[in-house]
Amino acid sequence: MKKTLIIFGVAAAVALAVSCNQTNGTTTQAAPAQDSTAVAGSIVFFNMDKILEGYDMANDLNSVFETKTSGIQAEIDRRGKKLEKDATDFQNKVDKGLLTTSVAQAQYQKLQQQQQEYQEYAVRKQQEMAEEQQVMMNQIANAIAEFVTEYNETHQYALILSTSGNILSTPVVCGDPRLDITEDFLAGLNAAYIKTKETTKK
């Protein structure tokens, strides 16, 4: 599975902007960055491409998914090659006159049935993997979305935007590097993921 598919899928699932830092119905005005770090009330952004490249959870899930996909594709290929070989052997026997008409008809019908079963198997497995891919993207998106809220409880930014390398699909075309929270956000995501894994092991 291509990384870009995950990026677009997750980006679509994660809210592009999170309004924050509201008190008594008013929003704190954006404050200027100090010491190359955005302060509370700032409008900040993170790069979704970099987050997904460095997010341990995304990499772990993607690794499992790719291994499973490779195994399924290998089985589809194996069945396809066997069916192709059986069809070639049958045609050779027919060409050489090694089969009676009744036997040839029976084997031909059997090959047709095998071809239909193979196609149904391939379609079913592809649908299953597409569903698993969607679930995986939802899991990653949900983890990021939940962490955005947790992250901002401490930082109190007015707005958090997500950006990507595709200028046509991002709300942030250009921004002050001091407002880029990608590295800090990614570090927090991975730390939270490690805690989750440790809790699961107990």
Backbone as a chain_set.jsonl record, in Angstrom:
{"seq": "MKKTLIIFGVAAAVALAVSCNQTNGTTTQAAPAQDSTAVAGSIVFFNMDKILEGYDMANDLNSVFETKTSGIQAEIDRRGKKLEKDATDFQNKVDKGLLTTSVAQAQYQKLQQQQQEYQEYAVRKQQEMAEEQQVMMNQIANAIAEFVTEYNETHQYALILSTSGNILSTPVVCGDPRLDITEDFLAGLNAAYIKTKETTKK", "coords": {"N": [[0.852, -1.179, 0.0], [0.514, 2.182, -0.837], [2.162, 4.933, 0.693], [1.046, 7.436, 0.253], [-1.677, 6.966, 0.016], [-2.434, 6.407, 2.613], [-1.832, 8.851, 3.796], [-3.624, 10.672, 2.517], [-6.035, 9.484, 3.222], [-6.021, 9.535, 6.044], [-5.688, 12.274, 6.493], [-8.106, 13.188, 5.573], [-9.788, 12.207, 7.45], [-8.978, 13.279, 9.875], [-9.706, 16.245, 11.639], [-9.194, 19.267, 9.98], [-8.749, 21.675, 11.189], [-8.563, 22.817, 14.544], [-10.403, 24.478, 16.814], [-9.509, 26.302, 19.635], [-8.714, 27.18, 23.098], [-10.739, 28.818, 24.297], [-12.42, 31.083, 26.379], [-14.994, 31.947, 28.512], [-16.651, 32.4, 26.31], [-15.123, 33.949, 24.594], [-12.367, 34.257, 22.311], [-8.934, 33.818, 22.701], [-6.6, 36.194, 21.557], [-4.247, 35.786, 18.854], [-0.9, 35.361, 19.748], [2.414, 36.731, 19.34], [5.177, 34.737, 18.184], [7.698, 33.524, 20.395], [11.131, 33.153, 21.069], [11.473, 31.248, 19.011], [9.334, 29.56, 19.372], [5.938, 28.75, 19.334], [3.456, 30.464, 21.167], [0.878, 30.271, 23.736], [-2.363, 30.757, 22.425], [-1.593, 31.189, 19.859], [-1.874, 30.604, 16.277], [-1.195, 27.616, 14.936], [0.559, 24.972, 13.113], [0.889, 21.595, 11.822], [2.809, 19.231, 9.936], [1.279, 16.847, 8.11], [2.29, 14.816, 6.455], [4.903, 14.391, 7.439], [4.267, 13.638, 10.023], [2.95, 11.166, 9.662], [4.992, 9.707, 8.517], [6.785, 9.509, 10.583], [5.363, 8.555, 12.737], [5.084, 6.083, 15.052], [2.958, 4.296, 15.52], [1.507, 4.402, 13.105], [3.45, 3.389, 11.374], [3.843, 0.822, 12.456], [1.281, -0.38, 12.17], [1.035, -0.177, 9.41], [3.123, -1.823, 8.568], [2.278, -4.36, 9.425], [-0.035, -4.551, 7.906], [0.973, -4.472, 5.263], [2.484, -6.832, 5.223], [0.469, -8.738, 5.501], [-1.018, -8.166, 3.216], [0.835, -8.813, 1.22], [1.039, -11.567, 1.582], [-1.558, -12.428, 0.932], [-1.746, -11.537, -1.724], [0.225, -13.108, -2.848], [-0.936, -15.625, -2.643], [-3.16, -15.278, -4.284], [-1.841, -14.922, -6.731], [-0.589, -17.419, -6.93], [-2.765, -19.185, -7.197], [-3.802, -18.185, -9.569], [-1.748, -18.722, -11.417], [-1.713, -21.508, -11.347], [-4.237, -22.087, -12.377], [-3.923, -21.04, -14.911], [-1.934, -22.74, -15.893], [-3.306, -25.187, -15.851], [-5.233, -24.639, -17.778], [-3.629, -24.312, -20.036], [-2.48, -26.878, -20.246], [-4.783, -28.359, -20.755], [-5.581, -27.29, -23.237], [-3.419, -28.096, -24.819], [-3.733, -30.876, -24.799], [-6.168, -31.099, -26.125], [-5.47, -30.052, -28.629], [-3.719, -32.013, -29.48], [-5.348, -34.125, -29.767], [-5.877, -35.855, -27.648], [-8.016, -36.215, -26.006], [-11.363, -37.338, -25.624], [-14.424, -36.115, -27.067], [-16.498, -35.868, -25.164], [-15.083, -35.997, -22.72], [-13.415, -33.786, -23.034], [-15.289, -31.724, -23.058], [-16.296, -31.929, -20.465], [-14.02, -31.35, -18.927], [-13.527, -28.789, -19.803], [-15.762, -27.384, -18.854], [-15.251, -27.709, -16.149], [-12.92, -26.208, -15.886], [-13.931, -23.678, -16.459], [-15.594, -23.319, -14.243], [-13.659, -23.296, -12.229], [-12.307, -20.998, -12.963], [-14.242, -19.035, -12.472], [-14.56, -19.342, -9.694], [-12.013, -18.616, -8.89], [-11.899, -15.896, -9.643], [-13.911, -14.853, -8.001], [-12.79, -15.366, -5.529], [-10.474, -13.733, -5.619], [-11.613, -11.166, -5.833], [-13.064, -11.066, -3.443], [-11.018, -11.193, -1.488], [-9.608, -8.878, -2.098], [-11.495, -6.958, -1.459], [-11.703, -7.435, 1.276], [-9.149, -6.642, 2.122], [-9.204, -3.959, 1.413], [-11.104, -3.051, 3.179], [-9.811, -3.554, 5.602], [-7.692, -1.804, 5.308], [-9.027, 0.651, 5.403], [-10.004, 0.579, 8.019], [-7.581, 0.61, 9.388], [-6.616, 3.179, 8.661], [-8.578, 4.692, 9.872], [-8.08, 4.107, 12.552], [-5.557, 5.269, 12.93], [-6.138, 7.938, 12.315], [-8.01, 8.499, 14.312], [-6.451, 8.24, 16.617], [-4.632, 10.345, 16.251], [-6.385, 12.538, 16.172], [-7.495, 12.443, 18.755], [-5.206, 12.892, 20.245], [-4.555, 15.477, 19.483], [-6.401, 17.042, 20.85], [-5.698, 16.427, 23.521], [-3.044, 17.286, 23.529], [-3.355, 20.021, 23.142], [-4.534, 20.837, 25.461], [-2.546, 21.431, 27.15], [-0.941, 23.243, 25.694], [-2.646, 25.223, 24.691], [-3.309, 26.499, 22.167], [-4.78, 28.745, 19.784], [-5.684, 27.859, 17.349], [-5.206, 24.901, 15.508], [-3.749, 23.722, 12.671], [-3.552, 21.327, 9.969], [-1.128, 20.403, 7.589], [0.202, 19.47, 4.348], [2.413, 18.009, 1.866], [1.205, 18.38, -0.555], [0.212, 21.024, -2.281], [-2.273, 21.636, -3.274], [-4.11, 20.477, -1.651], [-4.054, 21.398, 0.931], [-4.573, 23.486, 3.806], [-2.595, 25.202, 4.573], [-0.423, 27.012, 2.91], [1.896, 28.492, 3.134], [3.932, 29.214, 5.931], [5.113, 30.673, 9.003], [8.052, 29.259, 10.194], [8.404, 29.133, 12.936], [5.952, 28.633, 13.903], [5.453, 26.079, 13.348], [4.636, 23.082, 14.644], [5.299, 20.475, 14.264], [7.488, 18.642, 14.962], [7.469, 18.611, 17.776], [4.862, 17.824, 18.223], [4.87, 15.297, 17.016], [6.709, 13.942, 18.624], [5.283, 13.861, 21.002], [3.076, 12.316, 20.198], [4.282, 9.815, 19.637], [5.28, 9.195, 22.158], [2.912, 8.923, 23.573], [1.879, 6.726, 22.239], [3.728, 4.74, 22.907], [3.205, 4.503, 25.632], [0.629, 3.501, 25.478], [1.089, 0.998, 24.298], [2.611, -0.204, 26.323], [0.754, -0.307, 28.367], [-1.075, -2.054, 27.254], [0.354, -4.437, 27.253], [0.407, -5.164, 29.906]], "CA": [[0.0, 0.0, 0.0], [1.337, 3.376, -0.939], [2.073, 5.854, 1.819], [0.172, 8.554, -0.076], [-3.057, 6.572, 0.292], [-2.644, 6.579, 4.05], [-1.794, 10.281, 4.079], [-4.874, 11.298, 2.099], [-7.127, 8.913, 4.002], [-5.958, 10.05, 7.413], [-5.911, 13.718, 6.46], [-9.534, 13.417, 5.375], [-10.504, 11.818, 8.667], [-8.613, 14.19, 10.967], [-10.195, 17.612, 11.424], [-8.108, 20.103, 9.485], [-8.495, 22.768, 12.123], [-9.152, 22.629, 15.858], [-10.553, 25.745, 17.532], [-9.142, 26.058, 21.023], [-8.381, 28.318, 23.959], [-11.866, 29.719, 24.466], [-12.77, 31.336, 27.776], [-16.17, 32.809, 28.652], [-17.215, 32.735, 25.005], [-14.21, 34.754, 23.785], [-11.178, 33.54, 21.867], [-7.702, 34.556, 22.971], [-5.964, 36.673, 20.34], [-2.975, 35.146, 18.543], [0.252, 36.088, 20.28], [3.605, 36.522, 18.514], [6.052, 33.651, 18.62], [8.862, 33.957, 21.167], [12.198, 32.151, 21.146], [11.221, 30.23, 17.995], [8.301, 28.643, 19.839], [4.613, 29.361, 19.371], [2.947, 30.6, 22.525], [-0.556, 30.076, 23.879], [-3.141, 31.709, 21.656], [-1.111, 31.248, 18.482], [-2.393, 29.696, 15.264], [-0.032, 26.789, 14.592], [0.269, 23.907, 12.15], [1.828, 20.471, 11.751], [2.879, 18.609, 8.618], [0.723, 15.502, 8.202], [3.201, 13.873, 5.799], [5.989, 14.066, 8.368], [3.686, 12.928, 11.164], [2.688, 9.777, 9.283], [6.274, 9.057, 8.253], [7.501, 9.258, 11.828], [4.476, 8.068, 13.791], [5.34, 4.655, 15.254], [1.721, 3.534, 15.369], [1.222, 4.306, 11.672], [4.436, 2.483, 10.78], [3.578, -0.543, 12.93], [0.068, -0.874, 11.516], [1.306, -0.305, 7.981], [3.987, -2.991, 8.392], [1.418, -5.539, 9.557], [-0.947, -4.563, 6.757], [1.725, -4.825, 4.054], [2.829, -8.255, 5.313], [-0.756, -9.483, 5.234], [-1.351, -7.946, 1.811], [1.783, -9.567, 0.409], [0.668, -12.979, 1.679], [-2.793, -12.638, 0.175], [-1.443, -11.374, -3.135], [1.0, -14.28, -3.258], [-1.894, -16.724, -2.801], [-3.932, -14.988, -5.499], [-0.946, -15.206, -7.861], [-0.371, -18.869, -7.004], [-3.973, -19.787, -7.75], [-3.924, -17.748, -10.95], [-0.774, -19.454, -12.239], [-2.162, -22.9, -11.433], [-5.364, -22.102, -13.293], [-3.364, -20.813, -16.247], [-1.242, -23.982, -16.278], [-4.332, -26.197, -16.136], [-5.861, -24.28, -19.047], [-2.652, -24.594, -21.093], [-2.396, -28.34, -20.38], [-6.019, -28.811, -21.389], [-5.545, -26.918, -24.638], [-2.429, -28.951, -25.49], [-4.334, -32.204, -24.977], [-7.19, -30.97, -27.165], [-4.769, -29.87, -29.897], [-3.083, -33.284, -29.854], [-6.378, -35.14, -29.91], [-5.712, -36.836, -26.572], [-9.238, -36.286, -25.219], [-12.61, -37.517, -26.36], [-15.258, -34.916, -27.036], [-17.216, -35.794, -23.885], [-14.108, -35.689, -21.674], [-12.972, -32.414, -23.265], [-16.368, -30.84, -22.621], [-16.364, -31.988, -19.002], [-12.858, -30.635, -18.386], [-13.695, -27.376, -20.129], [-16.722, -26.864, -17.892], [-14.568, -27.66, -14.864], [-12.011, -25.055, -15.941], [-14.755, -22.473, -16.366], [-16.011, -23.208, -12.851], [-12.475, -22.912, -11.465], [-12.034, -19.609, -13.304], [-15.219, -18.218, -11.757], [-14.223, -19.407, -8.268], [-10.789, -17.84, -8.707], [-12.241, -14.481, -9.73], [-14.676, -14.521, -6.799], [-11.823, -15.371, -4.415], [-9.619, -12.548, -5.745], [-12.424, -9.986, -5.526], [-13.385, -11.104, -2.011], [-9.816, -10.866, -0.729], [-9.291, -7.464, -2.325], [-12.461, -6.194, -0.675], [-11.324, -7.579, 2.68], [-7.971, -5.832, 2.381], [-9.616, -2.554, 1.329], [-11.791, -2.765, 4.441], [-8.787, -3.495, 6.651], [-6.943, -0.567, 5.099], [-9.856, 1.743, 5.89], [-10.007, 0.489, 9.478], [-6.257, 1.054, 9.821], [-6.55, 4.628, 8.524], [-9.453, 5.254, 10.901], [-7.39, 3.974, 13.837], [-4.5, 6.282, 12.967], [-6.791, 9.248, 12.359], [-8.631, 8.661, 15.62], [-5.376, 8.444, 17.592], [-4.106, 11.696, 16.056], [-7.419, 13.49, 16.558], [-7.587, 12.451, 20.215], [-4.0, 13.488, 20.81], [-4.607, 16.926, 19.245], [-7.138, 17.631, 21.976], [-4.878, 16.266, 24.724], [-1.866, 18.132, 23.343], [-3.68, 21.436, 23.27], [-4.928, 21.152, 26.831], [-1.344, 22.007, 27.753], [-0.381, 24.347, 24.921], [-3.657, 26.277, 24.584], [-3.247, 27.269, 20.924], [-6.093, 29.198, 19.323], [-6.065, 27.054, 16.188], [-4.178, 23.969, 15.043], [-4.019, 23.309, 11.297], [-2.67, 20.29, 9.436], [-0.701, 20.691, 6.229], [0.877, 18.351, 3.692], [3.264, 18.428, 0.76], [0.389, 18.68, -1.724], [-0.263, 22.402, -2.11], [-3.668, 21.729, -3.692], [-5.016, 19.852, -0.681], [-3.666, 21.81, 2.271], [-4.985, 24.848, 4.17], [-1.417, 26.015, 4.869], [0.481, 27.072, 1.763], [3.159, 29.022, 3.644], [3.783, 29.608, 7.325], [6.317, 30.961, 9.779], [8.581, 28.027, 10.778], [8.277, 29.165, 14.393], [4.595, 28.178, 14.221], [5.391, 24.67, 12.953], [4.756, 22.261, 15.859], [5.372, 19.081, 13.81], [8.42, 17.805, 15.714], [6.984, 18.482, 19.15], [3.622, 17.051, 18.154], [5.234, 13.915, 16.699], [7.339, 13.373, 19.825], [4.211, 13.578, 21.943], [2.296, 11.199, 19.658], [5.018, 8.571, 19.832], [5.341, 8.932, 23.59], [1.59, 8.432, 23.949], [1.739, 5.385, 21.662], [4.544, 3.843, 23.727], [2.451, 4.27, 26.867], [-0.502, 2.635, 25.127], [1.608, -0.367, 24.115], [3.017, -0.72, 27.615], [-0.476, -0.597, 29.108], [-1.681, -3.234, 26.635], [1.139, -5.608, 27.608], [0.175, -5.507, 31.312]], "C": [[0.886, 1.227, 0.0], [1.087, 4.303, 0.237], [1.116, 6.999, 1.532], [-1.29, 8.223, 0.193], [-3.382, 6.76, 1.756], [-2.73, 8.066, 4.377], [-3.125, 10.94, 3.729], [-6.039, 10.782, 2.919], [-7.171, 9.458, 5.405], [-6.249, 11.534, 7.441], [-7.394, 14.033, 6.308], [-10.311, 13.133, 6.644], [-10.198, 12.741, 9.838], [-9.145, 15.576, 10.664], [-9.023, 18.49, 11.027], [-7.791, 21.256, 10.431], [-9.211, 22.505, 13.424], [-9.213, 23.975, 16.569], [-10.344, 25.491, 19.008], [-9.06, 27.354, 21.809], [-9.516, 29.318, 24.091], [-12.219, 29.843, 25.934], [-13.919, 32.326, 27.83], [-16.693, 33.302, 27.308], [-16.321, 33.581, 24.141], [-12.983, 33.942, 23.45], [-9.947, 34.397, 22.105], [-7.055, 34.957, 21.658], [-4.611, 35.991, 20.135], [-1.832, 35.997, 19.055], [1.464, 35.814, 19.411], [4.478, 35.417, 19.086], [7.251, 34.222, 19.371], [9.863, 32.81, 21.248], [11.926, 30.96, 20.236], [10.191, 29.198, 18.436], [6.97, 29.364, 19.889], [4.109, 29.38, 20.802], [1.441, 30.372, 22.538], [-1.31, 31.166, 23.13], [-2.72, 31.811, 20.207], [-1.928, 30.326, 17.571], [-1.188, 28.915, 14.753], [-0.435, 25.706, 13.595], [1.279, 22.779, 12.301], [1.723, 19.828, 10.381], [2.426, 17.151, 8.714], [1.627, 14.451, 7.556], [4.294, 13.412, 6.766], [5.475, 13.296, 9.578], [3.513, 11.454, 10.827], [3.973, 9.009, 8.988], [6.971, 8.672, 9.551], [6.668, 8.701, 12.955], [4.613, 6.548, 13.906], [4.092, 3.803, 15.063], [1.383, 3.334, 13.895], [2.172, 3.325, 11.001], [4.204, 1.037, 11.193], [2.367, -1.143, 12.226], [0.294, -1.096, 10.029], [2.165, -1.528, 7.687], [3.174, -4.279, 8.448], [0.518, -5.675, 8.333], [-0.224, -5.005, 5.487], [2.111, -6.298, 4.047], [1.621, -9.115, 4.96], [-1.139, -9.372, 3.768], [-0.455, -8.771, 0.89], [1.431, -11.05, 0.404], [-0.57, -13.301, 0.857], [-2.538, -12.528, -1.326], [-0.664, -12.568, -3.668], [0.074, -15.473, -3.493], [-2.763, -16.524, -4.04], [-3.112, -15.32, -6.737], [-0.746, -16.701, -8.044], [-1.57, -19.561, -7.648], [-4.15, -19.423, -9.223], [-2.986, -18.515, -11.879], [-1.175, -20.914, -12.405], [-3.316, -23.025, -12.427], [-4.888, -21.923, -14.733], [-2.668, -22.066, -16.77], [-2.254, -25.066, -16.648], [-4.992, -25.926, -17.488], [-4.928, -24.586, -20.223], [-2.532, -26.089, -21.336], [-3.627, -28.889, -21.102], [-5.999, -28.516, -22.883], [-4.556, -27.778, -25.425], [-2.996, -30.332, -25.774], [-5.392, -32.184, -26.075], [-6.528, -30.87, -28.533], [-4.154, -31.168, -30.397], [-4.082, -34.422, -30.012], [-6.31, -36.218, -28.845], [-6.973, -36.991, -25.712], [-10.436, -36.531, -26.126], [-13.439, -36.25, -26.213], [-15.957, -34.764, -25.69], [-16.285, -35.42, -22.736], [-13.645, -34.239, -21.805], [-14.033, -31.425, -22.791], [-16.459, -30.779, -21.097], [-15.218, -31.194, -18.377], [-12.956, -29.138, -18.651], [-14.66, -26.719, -19.153], [-16.1, -26.727, -16.496], [-13.626, -26.458, -14.799], [-12.78, -23.74, -15.824], [-15.207, -22.231, -14.926], [-14.848, -22.749, -11.978], [-12.124, -21.441, -11.715], [-12.976, -18.684, -12.549], [-14.906, -18.181, -10.264], [-12.976, -18.585, -7.969], [-11.089, -16.34, -8.701], [-13.006, -14.031, -8.485], [-13.755, -14.441, -5.583], [-10.987, -14.096, -4.435], [-10.387, -11.286, -5.37], [-12.723, -9.912, -4.033], [-12.196, -10.686, -1.164], [-9.432, -9.399, -0.896], [-10.241, -6.567, -1.534], [-12.121, -6.243, 0.811], [-10.135, -6.691, 3.018], [-8.3, -4.334, 2.312], [-10.308, -2.144, 2.626], [-10.785, -2.653, 5.588], [-7.967, -2.218, 6.535], [-7.715, 0.623, 5.646], [-9.896, 1.767, 7.414], [-8.68, 0.999, 10.036], [-6.153, 2.583, 9.759], [-7.421, 5.316, 9.58], [-8.796, 5.202, 12.275], [-6.323, 5.048, 13.994], [-5.11, 7.677, 13.107], [-7.39, 9.517, 13.73], [-7.584, 8.949, 16.69], [-4.819, 9.868, 17.485], [-5.113, 12.737, 16.535], [-7.547, 13.589, 18.077], [-6.376, 13.134, 20.84], [-3.973, 14.998, 20.592], [-5.285, 17.615, 20.418], [-6.309, 17.583, 23.251], [-3.668, 17.2, 24.688], [-2.189, 19.598, 23.617], [-4.22, 21.813, 24.64], [-3.763, 21.81, 27.572], [-0.891, 23.269, 27.035], [-1.344, 25.506, 24.7], [-3.492, 27.152, 23.331], [-4.659, 27.653, 20.5], [-6.604, 28.316, 18.195], [-4.9, 26.155, 15.801], [-4.594, 23.479, 13.668], [-3.11, 22.158, 10.916], [-2.356, 20.63, 7.99], [-0.029, 19.464, 5.643], [1.697, 18.886, 2.533], [2.485, 18.797, -0.492], [-0.269, 20.047, -1.553], [-1.734, 22.556, -2.467], [-4.635, 21.184, -2.659], [-4.68, 20.245, 0.757], [-4.135, 23.219, 2.569], [-3.803, 25.762, 4.454], [-0.466, 25.952, 3.681], [1.863, 27.535, 2.202], [2.946, 29.47, 5.079], [5.118, 29.874, 7.98], [6.804, 29.667, 10.43], [8.449, 27.964, 12.298], [6.9, 28.703, 14.852], [4.39, 26.715, 13.837], [5.644, 23.794, 14.187], [4.961, 20.783, 15.526], [6.25, 18.214, 14.699], [7.945, 17.565, 17.143], [5.733, 17.613, 19.198], [3.927, 15.574, 17.918], [5.856, 13.226, 17.909], [6.27, 12.993, 20.85], [3.361, 12.407, 21.503], [2.985, 9.871, 19.933], [5.13, 8.203, 21.314], [4.013, 8.362, 24.076], [1.378, 7.012, 23.437], [2.528, 4.361, 22.468], [3.814, 3.511, 25.022], [1.283, 3.321, 26.621], [-0.04, 1.188, 24.972], [2.003, -0.996, 25.426], [1.806, -1.107, 28.454], [-1.132, -1.857, 28.585], [-0.959, -4.51, 27.053], [0.832, -6.081, 29.047], [-1.084, -6.362, 31.477]], "O": [[1.873, 1.307, 0.732], [-0.039, 4.443, 0.715], [0.445, 7.491, 2.44], [-2.064, 9.107, 0.56], [-4.471, 7.215, 2.107], [-3.596, 8.491, 5.143], [-3.691, 11.676, 4.537], [-6.936, 11.546, 3.277], [-8.239, 9.808, 5.907], [-6.975, 12.01, 8.313], [-7.883, 15.026, 6.847], [-11.358, 13.733, 6.893], [-11.052, 12.964, 10.696], [-9.04, 16.037, 9.527], [-7.973, 18.459, 11.67], [-6.664, 21.749, 10.453], [-10.344, 22.024, 13.424], [-8.173, 24.55, 16.891], [-10.933, 24.57, 19.575], [-9.293, 28.448, 21.294], [-9.295, 30.526, 24.008], [-12.307, 28.846, 26.651], [-13.835, 33.416, 27.264], [-17.118, 34.449, 27.17], [-16.716, 33.918, 23.025], [-12.594, 33.046, 24.2], [-9.927, 35.575, 21.746], [-6.969, 34.143, 20.738], [-3.917, 35.659, 21.095], [-1.795, 37.207, 18.829], [1.538, 34.751, 18.795], [4.518, 35.19, 20.295], [7.759, 35.287, 19.017], [9.495, 31.656, 21.465], [12.12, 29.81, 20.628], [10.178, 28.079, 17.924], [6.878, 30.468, 20.426], [4.31, 28.428, 21.556], [0.806, 30.291, 21.487], [-0.949, 32.342, 23.188], [-3.404, 32.447, 19.405], [-2.584, 29.393, 18.035], [-0.26, 29.501, 14.196], [-1.613, 25.544, 13.276], [2.374, 22.969, 12.832], [0.672, 19.876, 9.742], [3.103, 16.322, 9.323], [1.723, 13.327, 8.047], [4.571, 12.22, 6.897], [6.156, 12.412, 10.098], [3.888, 10.588, 11.617], [4.033, 7.796, 9.187], [7.656, 7.652, 9.624], [7.197, 8.401, 14.025], [4.295, 5.818, 12.968], [4.164, 2.708, 14.505], [1.018, 2.234, 13.48], [1.758, 2.525, 10.162], [4.35, 0.126, 10.378], [2.418, -2.274, 11.743], [-0.189, -2.073, 9.456], [1.963, -2.198, 6.675], [3.355, -5.176, 7.624], [0.334, -6.768, 7.797], [-0.746, -5.817, 4.723], [2.074, -6.947, 3.002], [1.733, -10.091, 4.218], [-1.536, -10.358, 3.147], [-0.92, -9.351, -0.09], [1.51, -11.714, -0.629], [-0.623, -14.321, 0.17], [-3.051, -13.328, -2.108], [-0.868, -12.992, -4.806], [0.275, -16.243, -4.433], [-3.066, -17.477, -4.757], [-3.619, -15.926, -7.681], [-0.734, -17.199, -9.17], [-1.415, -20.41, -8.526], [-4.591, -20.245, -10.026], [-3.369, -18.909, -12.981], [-0.998, -21.492, -13.478], [-3.359, -23.964, -13.222], [-5.387, -22.572, -15.652], [-2.796, -22.412, -17.945], [-2.079, -25.777, -17.638], [-5.276, -26.852, -18.247], [-5.371, -25.057, -21.27], [-2.485, -26.533, -22.484], [-3.52, -29.774, -21.951], [-6.352, -29.368, -23.699], [-4.826, -28.146, -26.569], [-2.775, -30.897, -26.845], [-5.504, -33.127, -26.859], [-6.962, -31.516, -29.486], [-4.076, -31.397, -31.604], [-3.709, -35.546, -30.349], [-6.649, -37.372, -29.107], [-6.996, -37.808, -24.792], [-10.516, -36.009, -27.238], [-13.182, -35.421, -25.341], [-16.008, -33.667, -25.134], [-16.649, -34.619, -21.875], [-13.498, -33.541, -20.801], [-13.706, -30.402, -22.19], [-16.671, -29.714, -20.518], [-15.421, -30.454, -17.414], [-12.527, -28.321, -17.836], [-14.402, -25.614, -18.676], [-16.375, -25.775, -15.765], [-13.548, -25.775, -13.777], [-12.326, -22.803, -15.166], [-15.206, -21.098, -14.445], [-15.025, -21.913, -11.092], [-11.701, -20.73, -10.803], [-12.545, -17.65, -12.037], [-14.976, -17.124, -9.637], [-12.887, -17.935, -6.928], [-10.587, -15.605, -7.851], [-12.765, -12.938, -7.973], [-13.911, -13.575, -4.722], [-10.807, -13.451, -3.403], [-9.86, -10.428, -4.662], [-12.648, -8.843, -3.427], [-12.348, -9.909, -0.222], [-8.984, -8.756, 0.054], [-9.831, -5.535, -1.002], [-12.23, -5.243, 1.519], [-10.109, -6.059, 4.074], [-7.739, -3.537, 3.065], [-10.122, -1.028, 3.111], [-10.895, -1.768, 6.437], [-7.591, -1.62, 7.543], [-7.135, 1.505, 6.28], [-9.831, 2.832, 8.029], [-8.652, 1.727, 11.029], [-5.659, 3.21, 10.697], [-7.065, 6.367, 10.112], [-8.933, 6.131, 13.071], [-6.196, 5.661, 15.054], [-4.656, 8.488, 13.914], [-7.292, 10.628, 14.251], [-7.793, 9.792, 17.562], [-4.564, 10.518, 18.499], [-4.751, 13.697, 17.215], [-7.689, 14.683, 18.623], [-6.495, 13.858, 21.829], [-3.429, 15.73, 21.419], [-4.81, 18.636, 20.917], [-6.223, 18.571, 23.979], [-3.318, 17.822, 25.692], [-1.407, 20.317, 24.239], [-4.351, 22.999, 24.945], [-3.952, 22.62, 28.48], [-0.503, 24.248, 27.672], [-0.912, 26.647, 24.539], [-3.529, 28.38, 23.413], [-5.62, 26.957, 20.827], [-7.803, 28.054, 18.093], [-3.749, 26.592, 15.768], [-5.663, 22.889, 13.51], [-2.019, 22.017, 11.468], [-3.226, 21.094, 7.253], [0.276, 18.517, 6.368], [1.675, 20.085, 2.252], [3.02, 19.446, -1.39], [-1.202, 20.197, -0.765], [-2.382, 23.502, -2.018], [-5.843, 21.395, -2.765], [-4.989, 19.506, 1.692], [-4.104, 24.074, 1.684], [-3.98, 26.975, 4.566], [0.216, 24.948, 3.477], [2.877, 27.041, 1.711], [1.905, 30.038, 5.41], [6.143, 29.349, 7.546], [6.039, 29.03, 11.155], [8.389, 26.88, 12.878], [6.693, 28.417, 16.031], [3.292, 26.175, 13.982], [6.757, 23.776, 14.713], [4.816, 19.928, 16.399], [5.811, 17.156, 15.15], [8.013, 16.446, 17.651], [5.567, 16.782, 20.091], [3.32, 14.703, 18.54], [5.564, 12.063, 18.186], [6.345, 11.939, 21.482], [2.96, 11.586, 22.329], [2.358, 8.92, 20.401], [5.078, 7.026, 21.67], [3.985, 7.437, 24.887], [0.768, 6.188, 24.119], [2.059, 3.244, 22.69], [3.809, 2.359, 25.456], [0.985, 2.455, 27.443], [-0.696, 0.264, 25.455], [1.768, -2.186, 25.64], [1.828, -2.112, 29.165], [-1.681, -2.644, 29.355], [-1.59, -5.557, 27.192], [0.983, -7.262, 29.358], [-1.43, -6.741, 32.595]]}, "num_chains": 1, "name": "protein.A"}
